[in-house]
Amino acid sequence: MRKVTVAATQMIGGWNVEENIARGEKLVRDAAAKGAQIILLQELFERNYFCQKQKPEYLEFATPLENNQAVAHFTKIAKELNVVLPISFYERAGNCLYNSVAVIDADGSYLGTYRKSHIPDGPGYSEKYYFTPGDSGFKVWDTAYAKIGIGICWDQWFPECARTMALMGAELLFYPTAIGSEPHDPTISSRDHWQRTQQGHAAANLVPLIASNRIGTESEQDFSITFYGSSFIADQFGAKVQEADEVSEAVLVHSFDLDELAHIRRSWGVYRDRRIDLFDTLLTKDGKTVPKNSN
């Protein structure tokens, strides 16, 4: 039996970076005290979700990896608590700005960075203004406790992202998130859709999934987003085994037997029976590619 305990967290944001880091540290310590070995904080937790409006001065929030305050701080925390921490940050690399996650192993070593692949654009979520589409490709990290794959927010709506990481050997999928109401239409709620989409990733790949969202209302001029929390942990069949509410700070903890999960994946045969010779269409935008075996 190869047991691992994971944690999803959620907290309110704010503009003070030091306060947010301290708030995040409190959640990490709480999760570690409950036995968590891999702990997920939400997307861009250093400050408010700044993408509601296109403001050139907000581009200055981006830092190189080696200068990022949150990454430096939680590297020390990971080593002290012997936990794995994927840390979301706004990365500057040359002339490009990325929405990134740095993966810190349980001994405090830096394992690498994933850069968000899918960048959304819509009222209140103007991420194409702030972020270059990621060039890292999907990645899997062999941490002290498990092989983990990490997507970031909008990545979670794409089954190809989860499938790719699962094919690369991910035993657990993590998605730090910032999602809530739609400023242009308060009648829209994506909460249930958001959860069900990711539950489907877990079920289709037979891999548990851990999602962390933020809570609270954040405003920019005439726009306002109420983040709906609802962070959760889904098991290998897509069932929610832990779930937070929409308004409260939370630490969710759950344990999995990785050897048992591997046995279940082999038994189901969903990887064995994949017909990759028929998947050419997935590499198109319009779905019009003729299959290779077509006359």
N, C-alpha and C positions, 0 to 999 in steps of 0.2 A: 504494500500500500504506500503510495506517495501522496501524502496529504498536503494541501496548501490552503491557506486562509486568506481571503481577499476582502477589501473594503471599498465601498463607494461612499463619497461624502458630498455634502452640499452646504453652501453658506452664502450669506448676503455679500454683495460687493461694496465698493466705496472707492474714492479717489486716492486715499492715503495708502501708498504701497507698503509701508512698514506695518500698518495696522492689518492689512490684508494678509501679509506674510505671517504675522503673529496669529491671526485667526486660523489660517491654514495649518500652522504648526500645532495649535491646540487640537484640531481635528485629527491630525496625523498621530499625535501622542495618544489621544483617546482610542483610535483604531488599533494602534500597536498594543495598548494595554489590554485590549479585548482579544489579542492574539493574531491580528492581521499582519501578514507578511508582505503583501503587495497592496499599496494604498493609492487610490486615485483621487486627485483634486480636480476641480472643474477647469474648463477652458479659460485662459487669460485671466486668472484669478488675481493678478497683481493690482488690478484697478477696475473701475467700472468698464462695462462693455462699451468701448469707445467708437464702435463702427456704426452707430445710429445715423450720424451725420458725417459728411465729408469735410474734415477740418485739417488743413495742412499741418497745423501745429501738433496734431496728434501723431503724425508720422515720426515725430521725435521720440516717441515712447520706445521705439525699437532699439535693441542693443545687440552687439555681438554676444555670442554664447558666453565667452569668457568674462564679460562685463555684467552679466545679468544678475541682479540682486537675489531673485528667488532661487535660481539654479544654485548659486553659491551657498545660500542659506540652507537649502534642503539637501545639498550634498553632505553637509555636516550632520544633519538630522538623520539621514538614511544610515550613515555609518554608526552613529550613536545608538540608534534603535534597532539596527540590523534589519532594515526593511527596504523594499524596492519602491522607488518613487518616480513615476513618470511626471515630469514637471512642464506644464504648459507655459510658453513665453513668446513674446513678440521679438522675433529675431531679425537683426540686420546682418546681411552678408554681402559685402561689396555694395553695389547699387540696388540690391534686391532686399525686399522685406518679406518675411515669411511668418506664418502662423505655425509655430513649431512646438514639439515636445522633446525634451531632453530626458533620456532614461538613465536614472541613477541606480546602480545595483546596491545590494545590501551592505557591501563593504565601502560604500562611498565612491566607487569607481564609476566613471562616465562611460556608458556603453554605446552611445550614439544618439543621433537626432532624427526624428521623423518630421517632415514638412508637409503640412496639410495639402492634399492633392486637389480636392474639389472646393472651389471658392464660390460661395453664393453671392447673389446681388439682388436686393429688393428693398422696399421701404423699411428703414430701420436696421437693415442688415447689409450695409454697403461695403462688404468685405473686398470686393474687387478693387476698390480704391486703395485699400490698405495692404493687401497681400498679393504677392506674386504666387502663381500656382506652384506647388511644391515640386522639386526636382529630385527628391530622395527616392521616389518609388516606395512601394509598400515594404515594410520591414518586419522582421520577427527577431526578438532578442532572447538569448538564452540566459536568463537571470539566475540568481541563486536558488530560486524556488520553482520556476516554471518557464517554459517558452511562451512569451507573450507577444501579441500583436496589438498595435495601437493605431486607431484612426482618430480624426478630430472632427467633431460636430457634423458638418454637412457631409463628410465622408460616410456617416452612418446611414445615409439614405440609399447608398449604392451597394447592392449585393455583391458586386464584383470585388469591392474592397475587402469585405469579410471573407469571401471565398479565397481570394489570393493569399491572405494571411494564413488561413486555415491550411491551404495547400503547402505553404512554406513551413508548416509545422507548429503554428500557434496552438497552444493548449488552452489559452484564455484570451478573450478579446476585450480591449479597454477603449472607451470612448469618452474623453472629456468634452463637455458641451456647454454652450450658452444659447438657450432657446426659450422663447416665451411668446407673449402676445404679439399681434401684428399691428403696428401703429396706425396703418391706414384703414384697418377694419377690425374693431374690437369684438366682432361676433365670431371671428375665426379662432379656433383652438386646435392646435396640432398635437396636443399632449398625448391623446390615446393613439393617434397615428404614429407619432414618434416612438412610443413604446413598442407598439405592435411590429413596426418595421424591424427594430432591432431584435425583438423576440424571434422574428422569422430568421434572422441571420444565425442566431444561436441554434435554433431548431434545424435549419437546413444544413448546417455544418457540424452539428452535434458538439458544439464548443460553448461553454459558458461565456456570458457577456456581462461586463460591468460598465455602467454608464453613470457619470456624475454631471449634474446640471447645477445652475445657480438659482438663487431665490431673490425675491425683492423686486421693487420697482425702481427703474433707472430712467432719467429723463434727459433729453437734449433738445433745447428750444421747444418746438411744437410737437416733438416726438416723445413717446414714452413706451417702454417695454416692461411688462410685469413677467419676470421669469418664473416659470411654473414648477421648478424643482422636480419632484417625482423621480429622483434618481433611483436606480434599481439594479438588482443583480438577477440575471436570468440563468437558469440551469441549462444543461445540454439539450433539453427538449423544448426550450423556449419559455418554460413556466417561470413566472416571477417568484423567487424564493425570498427576496427582501425588497421592500419598496418604501420610499420616504413620501411624506405628504408634499403639498405644493408651497408651503410657507415656512416650514421650520428648518433650522439647522439640523443636520443629521449625520450620523455615522452608521453605515450598514455593513454588517460583517457576515460572511458565510464561508464554509469550508467545502472543498471538493477533493475527491480522490482521483488524481490524475491517471493512475494506472487503470482504474475502473472506467474512466472516460475514454481512454484509448481502446479498451476492450469493446466498449459500446460502439465506437466509431467503426472499428473493424467489422463488428457483427452486422451492422446495418448495411454496409456495402455501398454507401452513397459515393464514396471516392472510387471504389473499384469499378462501378458501373457508369461513370461519366463518359459521355461520347464526345471527346474533344474534337474528333474529326467532323462534327456537325456544328461546331461553335464559331465558324468564321464570321457569322453575322454580328457577334458580340464586338468585333473589332471595327465595326462601321458606325457611322452616325445615323444613316437613314435606313439601315436594314435591307439594303438592296443587293448585297453581294451574293453572287451565285455560288452555291456550295461546290467544293472541289470535285465531288463525284457526280455532278449534274451533267447530263448530256446537252 
